């Protein structure tokens, strides 16, 4: 028997075949799949729906970040303190006062509906050539996100279209080294006609917002506000447009099958716009699943693995999932997840403000690119890659203890 140390530190004890480790992960996933605690009438983030003594607004607070853009030091500090508090709890919060135009938010929903209504054969023309290329169309049951945390589960039921950062500088060695993968060309569809224009405009707007959120995070962590600037200026950021409606052939689902399976996000932070209907769930410290109802005018923001590693786990990267609608006639669910995954060569290592004599660095340094790629490939190959599983060890143990 031995203990493994991966980029997220010390994992569960495992044998040479890792069977005990995978068994623990699978047992945890089985418990997760059967532990939904809120009934349909209790889906609320603006109210105070509770289960097990934990309020939904306590888990996912709403933060008005307009003060950050005011230029006033005290207002900026208040925003940073609120973000710090949320990230130490679950790493999930909703933001308003973000400045993203509502017409742009509506436009991307419209073109997404038009694209996903196209015939399956036409959509599949925009599938990527390799699992390592995070671009283009991803069909139903083509991936299983739970594999990214080492939990084998049936394939996910959501469709997606993924757009990446293609603002590359020709001849720059940094970009040229990843032209085949992290900076591969986007696979823009010819229909609907405004799809490329609208989706790219949204990408640029939310990318700019993600840079501001990184500056807020830096201040919250006691760093200069530009700490992350050089770590996100050539980012492998992606926008994933998710679309799901329960189909007639999905009246009976496989055990544990999700619209998007249980996972953590891989990079620095995620900015999500989603329809204000049930679906997104997070695991709380009591081991239960809680529903998160997205605000119509807001964004759900959550911290990813990279920030958890940078902060020595002072900030949380929480396991979450998207459950399918209960019936085939339920409304479709759309979400637009922007992943600020940072520069692929940026090294994740413990921040000086999160390090002390009694709290040494828990994790070996790793680049953002290596960490993110292992997670993406594991979900698409529907294989629990050992390197990807190791990055979830401590978090999995912490969040499963209350679920047994």
TORZA-975242 format. One record per residue (C-alpha): residue number from 1; residue in one letter; chain; z negated, x, y negated. Coordinates in steps of 0.25 Angstrom, whole numbers, m for minus. Layout:
REM residues N
{pos = NUM	code = A	unit = A	w = Z	u = X	v = Y}
...
***
This chain:
REM residues 404
{pos = 1	code = X	unit = A	w = 0	u = 0	v = 0}
{pos = 2	code = X	unit = A	w = 3	u = 5	v = m14}
{pos = 3	code = X	unit = A	w = 3	u = 0	v = m28}
{pos = 4	code = X	unit = A	w = 16	u = 0	v = m36}
{pos = 5	code = X	unit = A	w = 17	u = 4	v = m51}
{pos = 6	code = X	unit = A	w = 29	u = m2	v = m58}
{pos = 7	code = X	unit = A	w = 33	u = m4	v = m72}
{pos = 8	code = X	unit = A	w = 23	u = m15	v = m73}
{pos = 9	code = X	unit = A	w = 12	u = m6	v = m67}
{pos = 10	code = X	unit = A	w = 4	u = m9	v = m54}
{pos = 11	code = X	unit = A	w = 10	u = m19	v = m45}
{pos = 12	code = X	unit = A	w = 3	u = m26	v = m33}
{pos = 13	code = X	unit = A	w = 0	u = m17	v = m21}
{pos = 14	code = X	unit = A	w = 12	u = m17	v = m12}
{pos = 15	code = X	unit = A	w = 16	u = m11	v = 1}
{pos = 16	code = X	unit = A	w = 28	u = m2	v = 4}
{pos = 17	code = X	unit = A	w = 37	u = m15	v = 5}
{pos = 18	code = X	unit = A	w = 31	u = m22	v = m7}
{pos = 19	code = X	unit = A	w = 28	u = m34	v = 2}
{pos = 20	code = X	unit = A	w = 14	u = m37	v = m3}
{pos = 21	code = X	unit = A	w = 19	u = m35	v = m18}
{pos = 22	code = X	unit = A	w = 31	u = m45	v = m16}
{pos = 23	code = X	unit = A	w = 21	u = m54	v = m8}
{pos = 24	code = X	unit = A	w = 12	u = m55	v = m20}
{pos = 25	code = X	unit = A	w = 23	u = m58	v = m29}
{pos = 26	code = X	unit = A	w = 29	u = m69	v = m20}
{pos = 27	code = X	unit = A	w = 15	u = m75	v = m19}
{pos = 28	code = X	unit = A	w = 13	u = m75	v = m34}
{pos = 29	code = X	unit = A	w = 27	u = m81	v = m36}
{pos = 30	code = X	unit = A	w = 24	u = m92	v = m25}
{pos = 31	code = X	unit = A	w = 11	u = m96	v = m33}
{pos = 32	code = X	unit = A	w = 19	u = m96	v = m46}
{pos = 33	code = X	unit = A	w = 29	u = m105	v = m41}
{pos = 34	code = X	unit = A	w = 19	u = m116	v = m37}
{pos = 35	code = X	unit = A	w = 10	u = m115	v = m49}
{pos = 36	code = X	unit = A	w = 16	u = m123	v = m60}
{pos = 37	code = X	unit = A	w = 4	u = m129	v = m68}
{pos = 38	code = X	unit = A	w = 10	u = m138	v = m79}
{pos = 39	code = X	unit = A	w = 16	u = m152	v = m77}
{pos = 40	code = X	unit = A	w = 28	u = m156	v = m85}
{pos = 41	code = X	unit = A	w = 19	u = m163	v = m95}
{pos = 42	code = X	unit = A	w = 12	u = m151	v = m98}
{pos = 43	code = X	unit = A	w = 24	u = m142	v = m103}
{pos = 44	code = X	unit = A	w = 20	u = m139	v = m117}
{pos = 45	code = X	unit = A	w = 18	u = m126	v = m126}
{pos = 46	code = X	unit = A	w = 15	u = m133	v = m139}
{pos = 47	code = X	unit = A	w = 4	u = m141	v = m132}
{pos = 48	code = X	unit = A	w = m8	u = m137	v = m124}
{pos = 49	code = X	unit = A	w = m5	u = m140	v = m110}
{pos = 50	code = X	unit = A	w = m14	u = m133	v = m101}
{pos = 51	code = X	unit = A	w = m16	u = m130	v = m86}
{pos = 52	code = X	unit = A	w = m27	u = m121	v = m80}
{pos = 53	code = X	unit = A	w = m33	u = m119	v = m94}
{pos = 54	code = X	unit = A	w = m21	u = m112	v = m100}
{pos = 55	code = X	unit = A	w = m14	u = m119	v = m112}
{pos = 56	code = X	unit = A	w = 1	u = m117	v = m113}
{pos = 57	code = X	unit = A	w = 0	u = m113	v = m128}
{pos = 58	code = X	unit = A	w = m10	u = m102	v = m124}
{pos = 59	code = X	unit = A	w = 0	u = m97	v = m114}
{pos = 60	code = X	unit = A	w = 12	u = m98	v = m123}
{pos = 61	code = X	unit = A	w = 8	u = m98	v = m138}
{pos = 62	code = X	unit = A	w = 18	u = m102	v = m149}
{pos = 63	code = X	unit = A	w = 19	u = m91	v = m159}
{pos = 64	code = X	unit = A	w = 26	u = m93	v = m173}
{pos = 65	code = X	unit = A	w = 32	u = m79	v = m176}
{pos = 66	code = X	unit = A	w = 37	u = m83	v = m190}
{pos = 67	code = X	unit = A	w = 26	u = m75	v = m196}
{pos = 68	code = X	unit = A	w = 32	u = m62	v = m189}
{pos = 69	code = X	unit = A	w = 44	u = m64	v = m198}
{pos = 70	code = X	unit = A	w = 36	u = m66	v = m211}
{pos = 71	code = X	unit = A	w = 34	u = m51	v = m214}
{pos = 72	code = X	unit = A	w = 19	u = m54	v = m216}
{pos = 73	code = X	unit = A	w = 11	u = m44	v = m208}
{pos = 74	code = X	unit = A	w = 0	u = m54	v = m205}
{pos = 75	code = X	unit = A	w = 10	u = m65	v = m200}
{pos = 76	code = X	unit = A	w = 17	u = m55	v = m191}
{pos = 77	code = X	unit = A	w = 3	u = m50	v = m185}
{pos = 78	code = X	unit = A	w = m1	u = m64	v = m182}
{pos = 79	code = X	unit = A	w = 12	u = m66	v = m174}
{pos = 80	code = X	unit = A	w = 10	u = m53	v = m167}
{pos = 81	code = X	unit = A	w = m4	u = m57	v = m163}
{pos = 82	code = X	unit = A	w = 0	u = m70	v = m158}
{pos = 83	code = X	unit = A	w = 11	u = m64	v = m149}
{pos = 84	code = X	unit = A	w = 1	u = m53	v = m144}
{pos = 85	code = X	unit = A	w = m8	u = m64	v = m140}
{pos = 86	code = X	unit = A	w = 2	u = m72	v = m132}
{pos = 87	code = X	unit = A	w = 8	u = m60	v = m125}
{pos = 88	code = X	unit = A	w = m6	u = m56	v = m120}
{pos = 89	code = X	unit = A	w = m8	u = m70	v = m114}
{pos = 90	code = X	unit = A	w = 5	u = m73	v = m107}
{pos = 91	code = X	unit = A	w = 16	u = m66	v = m115}
{pos = 92	code = X	unit = A	w = 22	u = m80	v = m118}
{pos = 93	code = X	unit = A	w = 23	u = m86	v = m132}
{pos = 94	code = X	unit = A	w = 32	u = m95	v = m140}
{pos = 95	code = X	unit = A	w = 37	u = m91	v = m154}
{pos = 96	code = X	unit = A	w = 42	u = m100	v = m165}
{pos = 97	code = X	unit = A	w = 46	u = m95	v = m179}
{pos = 98	code = X	unit = A	w = 56	u = m86	v = m173}
{pos = 99	code = X	unit = A	w = 67	u = m88	v = m182}
{pos = 100	code = X	unit = A	w = 78	u = m91	v = m172}
{pos = 101	code = X	unit = A	w = 88	u = m101	v = m177}
{pos = 102	code = X	unit = A	w = 86	u = m115	v = m169}
{pos = 103	code = X	unit = A	w = 101	u = m117	v = m170}
{pos = 104	code = X	unit = A	w = 104	u = m104	v = m162}
{pos = 105	code = X	unit = A	w = 93	u = m108	v = m152}
{pos = 106	code = X	unit = A	w = 100	u = m122	v = m150}
{pos = 107	code = X	unit = A	w = 114	u = m115	v = m149}
{pos = 108	code = X	unit = A	w = 111	u = m106	v = m137}
{pos = 109	code = X	unit = A	w = 105	u = m118	v = m130}
{pos = 110	code = X	unit = A	w = 118	u = m125	v = m132}
{pos = 111	code = X	unit = A	w = 127	u = m114	v = m127}
{pos = 112	code = X	unit = A	w = 118	u = m111	v = m115}
{pos = 113	code = X	unit = A	w = 120	u = m126	v = m111}
{pos = 114	code = X	unit = A	w = 135	u = m125	v = m112}
{pos = 115	code = X	unit = A	w = 135	u = m112	v = m104}
{pos = 116	code = X	unit = A	w = 126	u = m116	v = m93}
{pos = 117	code = X	unit = A	w = 134	u = m129	v = m92}
{pos = 118	code = X	unit = A	w = 147	u = m121	v = m88}
{pos = 119	code = X	unit = A	w = 152	u = m121	v = m73}
{pos = 120	code = X	unit = A	w = 144	u = m111	v = m64}
{pos = 121	code = X	unit = A	w = 156	u = m103	v = m61}
{pos = 122	code = X	unit = A	w = 159	u = m101	v = m76}
{pos = 123	code = X	unit = A	w = 145	u = m96	v = m79}
{pos = 124	code = X	unit = A	w = 145	u = m87	v = m67}
{pos = 125	code = X	unit = A	w = 157	u = m79	v = m73}
{pos = 126	code = X	unit = A	w = 146	u = m73	v = m82}
{pos = 127	code = X	unit = A	w = 137	u = m68	v = m72}
{pos = 128	code = X	unit = A	w = 133	u = m53	v = m73}
{pos = 129	code = X	unit = A	w = 140	u = m43	v = m64}
{pos = 130	code = X	unit = A	w = 126	u = m37	v = m60}
{pos = 131	code = X	unit = A	w = 112	u = m41	v = m59}
{pos = 132	code = X	unit = A	w = 108	u = m30	v = m68}
{pos = 133	code = X	unit = A	w = 117	u = m36	v = m79}
{pos = 134	code = X	unit = A	w = 108	u = m46	v = m87}
{pos = 135	code = X	unit = A	w = 120	u = m54	v = m93}
{pos = 136	code = X	unit = A	w = 127	u = m67	v = m91}
{pos = 137	code = X	unit = A	w = 125	u = m79	v = m82}
{pos = 138	code = X	unit = A	w = 115	u = m80	v = m71}
{pos = 139	code = X	unit = A	w = 116	u = m92	v = m62}
{pos = 140	code = X	unit = A	w = 106	u = m101	v = m55}
{pos = 141	code = X	unit = A	w = 99	u = m94	v = m44}
{pos = 142	code = X	unit = A	w = 105	u = m81	v = m47}
{pos = 143	code = X	unit = A	w = 92	u = m74	v = m50}
{pos = 144	code = X	unit = A	w = 77	u = m76	v = m48}
{pos = 145	code = X	unit = A	w = 68	u = m70	v = m59}
{pos = 146	code = X	unit = A	w = 55	u = m70	v = m50}
{pos = 147	code = X	unit = A	w = 61	u = m58	v = m43}
{pos = 148	code = X	unit = A	w = 58	u = m50	v = m55}
{pos = 149	code = X	unit = A	w = 44	u = m51	v = m52}
{pos = 150	code = X	unit = A	w = 46	u = m49	v = m37}
{pos = 151	code = X	unit = A	w = 44	u = m64	v = m33}
{pos = 152	code = X	unit = A	w = 56	u = m69	v = m24}
{pos = 153	code = X	unit = A	w = 60	u = m83	v = m28}
{pos = 154	code = X	unit = A	w = 72	u = m92	v = m27}
{pos = 155	code = X	unit = A	w = 83	u = m90	v = m38}
{pos = 156	code = X	unit = A	w = 81	u = m95	v = m52}
{pos = 157	code = X	unit = A	w = 88	u = m108	v = m56}
{pos = 158	code = X	unit = A	w = 91	u = m105	v = m70}
{pos = 159	code = X	unit = A	w = 105	u = m101	v = m75}
{pos = 160	code = X	unit = A	w = 105	u = m90	v = m86}
{pos = 161	code = X	unit = A	w = 115	u = m83	v = m95}
{pos = 162	code = X	unit = A	w = 110	u = m69	v = m100}
{pos = 163	code = X	unit = A	w = 115	u = m62	v = m113}
{pos = 164	code = X	unit = A	w = 111	u = m48	v = m116}
{pos = 165	code = X	unit = A	w = 110	u = m38	v = m128}
{pos = 166	code = X	unit = A	w = 125	u = m33	v = m129}
{pos = 167	code = X	unit = A	w = 123	u = m27	v = m143}
{pos = 168	code = X	unit = A	w = 126	u = m13	v = m138}
{pos = 169	code = X	unit = A	w = 131	u = 0	v = m145}
{pos = 170	code = X	unit = A	w = 143	u = 5	v = m138}
{pos = 171	code = X	unit = A	w = 141	u = 20	v = m134}
{pos = 172	code = X	unit = A	w = 126	u = 19	v = m135}
{pos = 173	code = X	unit = A	w = 120	u = 26	v = m122}
{pos = 174	code = X	unit = A	w = 109	u = 16	v = m122}
{pos = 175	code = X	unit = A	w = 118	u = 4	v = m121}
{pos = 176	code = X	unit = A	w = 129	u = 10	v = m113}
{pos = 177	code = X	unit = A	w = 119	u = 14	v = m102}
{pos = 178	code = X	unit = A	w = 116	u = m1	v = m100}
{pos = 179	code = X	unit = A	w = 130	u = m7	v = m102}
{pos = 180	code = X	unit = A	w = 131	u = m11	v = m88}
{pos = 181	code = X	unit = A	w = 117	u = m18	v = m88}
{pos = 182	code = X	unit = A	w = 108	u = m21	v = m99}
{pos = 183	code = X	unit = A	w = 119	u = m21	v = m110}
{pos = 184	code = X	unit = A	w = 130	u = m27	v = m101}
{pos = 185	code = X	unit = A	w = 140	u = m36	v = m109}
{pos = 186	code = X	unit = A	w = 136	u = m50	v = m110}
{pos = 187	code = X	unit = A	w = 144	u = m60	v = m101}
{pos = 188	code = X	unit = A	w = 147	u = m70	v = m112}
{pos = 189	code = X	unit = A	w = 153	u = m83	v = m107}
{pos = 190	code = X	unit = A	w = 166	u = m89	v = m113}
{pos = 191	code = X	unit = A	w = 159	u = m103	v = m113}
{pos = 192	code = X	unit = A	w = 153	u = m109	v = m121}
{pos = 193	code = X	unit = A	w = 160	u = m104	v = m133}
{pos = 194	code = X	unit = A	w = 148	u = m101	v = m142}
{pos = 195	code = X	unit = A	w = 139	u = m95	v = m130}
{pos = 196	code = X	unit = A	w = 141	u = m81	v = m134}
{pos = 197	code = X	unit = A	w = 139	u = m83	v = m149}
{pos = 198	code = X	unit = A	w = 126	u = m91	v = m148}
{pos = 199	code = X	unit = A	w = 119	u = m84	v = m136}
{pos = 200	code = X	unit = A	w = 121	u = m70	v = m143}
{pos = 201	code = X	unit = A	w = 116	u = m76	v = m156}
{pos = 202	code = X	unit = A	w = 104	u = m81	v = m149}
{pos = 203	code = X	unit = A	w = 102	u = m67	v = m142}
{pos = 204	code = X	unit = A	w = 103	u = m60	v = m155}
{pos = 205	code = X	unit = A	w = 93	u = m69	v = m162}
{pos = 206	code = X	unit = A	w = 83	u = m69	v = m151}
{pos = 207	code = X	unit = A	w = 84	u = m54	v = m149}
{pos = 208	code = X	unit = A	w = 80	u = m52	v = m164}
{pos = 209	code = X	unit = A	w = 68	u = m61	v = m161}
{pos = 210	code = X	unit = A	w = 64	u = m53	v = m149}
{pos = 211	code = X	unit = A	w = 64	u = m40	v = m158}
{pos = 212	code = X	unit = A	w = 54	u = m47	v = m167}
{pos = 213	code = X	unit = A	w = 46	u = m52	v = m155}
{pos = 214	code = X	unit = A	w = 45	u = m37	v = m151}
{pos = 215	code = X	unit = A	w = 40	u = m33	v = m165}
{pos = 216	code = X	unit = A	w = 30	u = m44	v = m164}
{pos = 217	code = X	unit = A	w = 26	u = m39	v = m150}
{pos = 218	code = X	unit = A	w = 25	u = m24	v = m156}
{pos = 219	code = X	unit = A	w = 15	u = m29	v = m167}
{pos = 220	code = X	unit = A	w = 7	u = m37	v = m157}
{pos = 221	code = X	unit = A	w = 5	u = m25	v = m148}
{pos = 222	code = X	unit = A	w = 1	u = m16	v = m160}
{pos = 223	code = X	unit = A	w = 14	u = m8	v = m161}
{pos = 224	code = X	unit = A	w = 23	u = m6	v = m173}
{pos = 225	code = X	unit = A	w = 32	u = m18	v = m174}
{pos = 226	code = X	unit = A	w = 45	u = m10	v = m171}
{pos = 227	code = X	unit = A	w = 39	u = m4	v = m158}
{pos = 228	code = X	unit = A	w = 49	u = m12	v = m149}
{pos = 229	code = X	unit = A	w = 61	u = m11	v = m159}
{pos = 230	code = X	unit = A	w = 66	u = 2	v = m152}
{pos = 231	code = X	unit = A	w = 64	u = m5	v = m138}
{pos = 232	code = X	unit = A	w = 72	u = m17	v = m141}
{pos = 233	code = X	unit = A	w = 83	u = m13	v = m150}
{pos = 234	code = X	unit = A	w = 93	u = m11	v = m138}
{pos = 235	code = X	unit = A	w = 87	u = m21	v = m129}
{pos = 236	code = X	unit = A	w = 92	u = m26	v = m116}
{pos = 237	code = X	unit = A	w = 88	u = m40	v = m121}
{pos = 238	code = X	unit = A	w = 94	u = m52	v = m114}
{pos = 239	code = X	unit = A	w = 95	u = m67	v = m117}
{pos = 240	code = X	unit = A	w = 95	u = m76	v = m105}
{pos = 241	code = X	unit = A	w = 99	u = m91	v = m106}
{pos = 242	code = X	unit = A	w = 93	u = m99	v = m95}
{pos = 243	code = X	unit = A	w = 98	u = m113	v = m91}
{pos = 244	code = X	unit = A	w = 92	u = m122	v = m80}
{pos = 245	code = X	unit = A	w = 94	u = m136	v = m76}
{pos = 246	code = X	unit = A	w = 89	u = m140	v = m62}
{pos = 247	code = X	unit = A	w = 102	u = m143	v = m53}
{pos = 248	code = X	unit = A	w = 104	u = m153	v = m43}
{pos = 249	code = X	unit = A	w = 103	u = m142	v = m32}
{pos = 250	code = X	unit = A	w = 90	u = m138	v = m37}
{pos = 251	code = X	unit = A	w = 82	u = m151	v = m34}
{pos = 252	code = X	unit = A	w = 74	u = m143	v = m24}
{pos = 253	code = X	unit = A	w = 71	u = m129	v = m28}
{pos = 254	code = X	unit = A	w = 67	u = m117	v = m19}
{pos = 255	code = X	unit = A	w = 52	u = m114	v = m19}
{pos = 256	code = X	unit = A	w = 49	u = m106	v = m32}
{pos = 257	code = X	unit = A	w = 63	u = m108	v = m38}
{pos = 258	code = X	unit = A	w = 63	u = m107	v = m53}
{pos = 259	code = X	unit = A	w = 72	u = m109	v = m65}
{pos = 260	code = X	unit = A	w = 68	u = m95	v = m68}
{pos = 261	code = X	unit = A	w = 58	u = m88	v = m58}
{pos = 262	code = X	unit = A	w = 45	u = m82	v = m62}
{pos = 263	code = X	unit = A	w = 46	u = m69	v = m69}
{pos = 264	code = X	unit = A	w = 42	u = m60	v = m81}
{pos = 265	code = X	unit = A	w = 51	u = m56	v = m92}
{pos = 266	code = X	unit = A	w = 55	u = m42	v = m91}
{pos = 267	code = X	unit = A	w = 57	u = m36	v = m105}
{pos = 268	code = X	unit = A	w = 49	u = m36	v = m118}
{pos = 269	code = X	unit = A	w = 50	u = m51	v = m122}
{pos = 270	code = X	unit = A	w = 57	u = m64	v = m120}
{pos = 271	code = X	unit = A	w = 61	u = m74	v = m130}
{pos = 272	code = X	unit = A	w = 64	u = m88	v = m124}
{pos = 273	code = X	unit = A	w = 70	u = m100	v = m129}
{pos = 274	code = X	unit = A	w = 69	u = m112	v = m119}
{pos = 275	code = X	unit = A	w = 71	u = m127	v = m119}
{pos = 276	code = X	unit = A	w = 57	u = m134	v = m122}
{pos = 277	code = X	unit = A	w = 56	u = m139	v = m107}
{pos = 278	code = X	unit = A	w = 48	u = m134	v = m96}
{pos = 279	code = X	unit = A	w = 52	u = m123	v = m87}
{pos = 280	code = X	unit = A	w = 45	u = m110	v = m92}
{pos = 281	code = X	unit = A	w = 32	u = m106	v = m85}
{pos = 282	code = X	unit = A	w = 22	u = m95	v = m87}
{pos = 283	code = X	unit = A	w = 11	u = m90	v = m78}
{pos = 284	code = X	unit = A	w = m3	u = m90	v = m85}
{pos = 285	code = X	unit = A	w = m15	u = m81	v = m82}
{pos = 286	code = X	unit = A	w = m20	u = m93	v = m74}
{pos = 287	code = X	unit = A	w = m9	u = m91	v = m64}
{pos = 288	code = X	unit = A	w = m2	u = m104	v = m67}
{pos = 289	code = X	unit = A	w = 12	u = m107	v = m73}
{pos = 290	code = X	unit = A	w = 13	u = m114	v = m86}
{pos = 291	code = X	unit = A	w = 25	u = m120	v = m93}
{pos = 292	code = X	unit = A	w = 30	u = m115	v = m106}
{pos = 293	code = X	unit = A	w = 37	u = m125	v = m115}
{pos = 294	code = X	unit = A	w = 46	u = m118	v = m125}
{pos = 295	code = X	unit = A	w = 46	u = m123	v = m139}
{pos = 296	code = X	unit = A	w = 59	u = m129	v = m144}
{pos = 297	code = X	unit = A	w = 59	u = m119	v = m156}
{pos = 298	code = X	unit = A	w = 52	u = m107	v = m150}
{pos = 299	code = X	unit = A	w = 54	u = m96	v = m141}
{pos = 300	code = X	unit = A	w = 45	u = m92	v = m129}
{pos = 301	code = X	unit = A	w = 42	u = m77	v = m129}
{pos = 302	code = X	unit = A	w = 37	u = m69	v = m118}
{pos = 303	code = X	unit = A	w = 34	u = m55	v = m116}
{pos = 304	code = X	unit = A	w = 40	u = m47	v = m104}
{pos = 305	code = X	unit = A	w = 37	u = m36	v = m95}
{pos = 306	code = X	unit = A	w = 40	u = m25	v = m104}
{pos = 307	code = X	unit = A	w = 30	u = m30	v = m115}
{pos = 308	code = X	unit = A	w = 19	u = m32	v = m104}
{pos = 309	code = X	unit = A	w = 22	u = m17	v = m99}
{pos = 310	code = X	unit = A	w = 22	u = m12	v = m113}
{pos = 311	code = X	unit = A	w = 9	u = m19	v = m116}
{pos = 312	code = X	unit = A	w = 2	u = m14	v = m103}
{pos = 313	code = X	unit = A	w = 1	u = m29	v = m99}
{pos = 314	code = X	unit = A	w = m6	u = m33	v = m112}
{pos = 315	code = X	unit = A	w = 5	u = m43	v = m114}
{pos = 316	code = X	unit = A	w = 10	u = m52	v = m103}
{pos = 317	code = X	unit = A	w = 23	u = m53	v = m96}
{pos = 318	code = X	unit = A	w = 21	u = m67	v = m90}
{pos = 319	code = X	unit = A	w = 28	u = m72	v = m77}
{pos = 320	code = X	unit = A	w = 35	u = m85	v = m81}
{pos = 321	code = X	unit = A	w = 46	u = m94	v = m74}
{pos = 322	code = X	unit = A	w = 55	u = m106	v = m77}
{pos = 323	code = X	unit = A	w = 53	u = m118	v = m68}
{pos = 324	code = X	unit = A	w = 65	u = m127	v = m65}
{pos = 325	code = X	unit = A	w = 65	u = m142	v = m70}
{pos = 326	code = X	unit = A	w = 59	u = m151	v = m61}
{pos = 327	code = X	unit = A	w = 71	u = m160	v = m60}
{pos = 328	code = X	unit = A	w = 86	u = m159	v = m60}
{pos = 329	code = X	unit = A	w = 88	u = m168	v = m72}
{pos = 330	code = X	unit = A	w = 78	u = m160	v = m80}
{pos = 331	code = X	unit = A	w = 83	u = m154	v = m93}
{pos = 332	code = X	unit = A	w = 90	u = m140	v = m92}
{pos = 333	code = X	unit = A	w = 81	u = m128	v = m97}
{pos = 334	code = X	unit = A	w = 87	u = m118	v = m106}
{pos = 335	code = X	unit = A	w = 80	u = m105	v = m110}
{pos = 336	code = X	unit = A	w = 85	u = m93	v = m117}
{pos = 337	code = X	unit = A	w = 77	u = m80	v = m114}
{pos = 338	code = X	unit = A	w = 79	u = m68	v = m123}
{pos = 339	code = X	unit = A	w = 73	u = m55	v = m116}
{pos = 340	code = X	unit = A	w = 70	u = m44	v = m125}
{pos = 341	code = X	unit = A	w = 70	u = m33	v = m114}
{pos = 342	code = X	unit = A	w = 71	u = m21	v = m124}
{pos = 343	code = X	unit = A	w = 79	u = m8	v = m123}
{pos = 344	code = X	unit = A	w = 81	u = m4	v = m109}
{pos = 345	code = X	unit = A	w = 76	u = 10	v = m111}
{pos = 346	code = X	unit = A	w = 63	u = 6	v = m118}
{pos = 347	code = X	unit = A	w = 51	u = 11	v = m110}
{pos = 348	code = X	unit = A	w = 40	u = 1	v = m107}
{pos = 349	code = X	unit = A	w = 27	u = 8	v = m108}
{pos = 350	code = X	unit = A	w = 13	u = 4	v = m112}
{pos = 351	code = X	unit = A	w = 12	u = 2	v = m127}
{pos = 352	code = X	unit = A	w = 1	u = 11	v = m134}
{pos = 353	code = X	unit = A	w = m6	u = m2	v = m139}
{pos = 354	code = X	unit = A	w = m8	u = m7	v = m125}
{pos = 355	code = X	unit = A	w = m13	u = 6	v = m119}
{pos = 356	code = X	unit = A	w = m28	u = 11	v = m118}
{pos = 357	code = X	unit = A	w = m37	u = 19	v = m110}
{pos = 358	code = X	unit = A	w = m42	u = 7	v = m102}
{pos = 359	code = X	unit = A	w = m28	u = 1	v = m101}
{pos = 360	code = X	unit = A	w = m18	u = 12	v = m97}
{pos = 361	code = X	unit = A	w = m3	u = 9	v = m96}
{pos = 362	code = X	unit = A	w = 0	u = 0	v = m84}
{pos = 363	code = X	unit = A	w = 15	u = 3	v = m82}
{pos = 364	code = X	unit = A	w = 24	u = 14	v = m80}
{pos = 365	code = X	unit = A	w = 35	u = 15	v = m91}
{pos = 366	code = X	unit = A	w = 48	u = 8	v = m88}
{pos = 367	code = X	unit = A	w = 61	u = 5	v = m97}
{pos = 368	code = X	unit = A	w = 64	u = m9	v = m100}
{pos = 369	code = X	unit = A	w = 77	u = m8	v = m94}
{pos = 370	code = X	unit = A	w = 72	u = m4	v = m80}
{pos = 371	code = X	unit = A	w = 61	u = m15	v = m80}
{pos = 372	code = X	unit = A	w = 71	u = m26	v = m85}
{pos = 373	code = X	unit = A	w = 82	u = m23	v = m75}
{pos = 374	code = X	unit = A	w = 73	u = m23	v = m63}
{pos = 375	code = X	unit = A	w = 68	u = m37	v = m67}
{pos = 376	code = X	unit = A	w = 82	u = m43	v = m69}
{pos = 377	code = X	unit = A	w = 88	u = m37	v = m56}
{pos = 378	code = X	unit = A	w = 77	u = m42	v = m48}
{pos = 379	code = X	unit = A	w = 79	u = m56	v = m52}
{pos = 380	code = X	unit = A	w = 94	u = m56	v = m50}
{pos = 381	code = X	unit = A	w = 94	u = m49	v = m37}
{pos = 382	code = X	unit = A	w = 82	u = m59	v = m33}
{pos = 383	code = X	unit = A	w = 75	u = m46	v = m28}
{pos = 384	code = X	unit = A	w = 61	u = m42	v = m31}
{pos = 385	code = X	unit = A	w = 64	u = m28	v = m36}
{pos = 386	code = X	unit = A	w = 52	u = m19	v = m34}
{pos = 387	code = X	unit = A	w = 53	u = m13	v = m48}
{pos = 388	code = X	unit = A	w = 54	u = m26	v = m54}
{pos = 389	code = X	unit = A	w = 42	u = m32	v = m46}
{pos = 390	code = X	unit = A	w = 34	u = m20	v = m50}
{pos = 391	code = X	unit = A	w = 35	u = m24	v = m64}
{pos = 392	code = X	unit = A	w = 28	u = m37	v = m62}
{pos = 393	code = X	unit = A	w = 16	u = m32	v = m54}
{pos = 394	code = X	unit = A	w = 4	u = m33	v = m63}
{pos = 395	code = X	unit = A	w = 9	u = m45	v = m70}
{pos = 396	code = X	unit = A	w = 12	u = m52	v = m57}
{pos = 397	code = X	unit = A	w = m2	u = m49	v = m52}
{pos = 398	code = X	unit = A	w = m9	u = m53	v = m65}
{pos = 399	code = X	unit = A	w = m1	u = m67	v = m66}
{pos = 400	code = X	unit = A	w = m3	u = m70	v = m51}
{pos = 401	code = X	unit = A	w = m18	u = m67	v = m50}
{pos = 402	code = X	unit = A	w = m21	u = m81	v = m55}
{pos = 403	code = X	unit = A	w = m11	u = m88	v = m47}
{pos = 404	code = X	unit = A	w = m16	u = m85	v = m33}
***
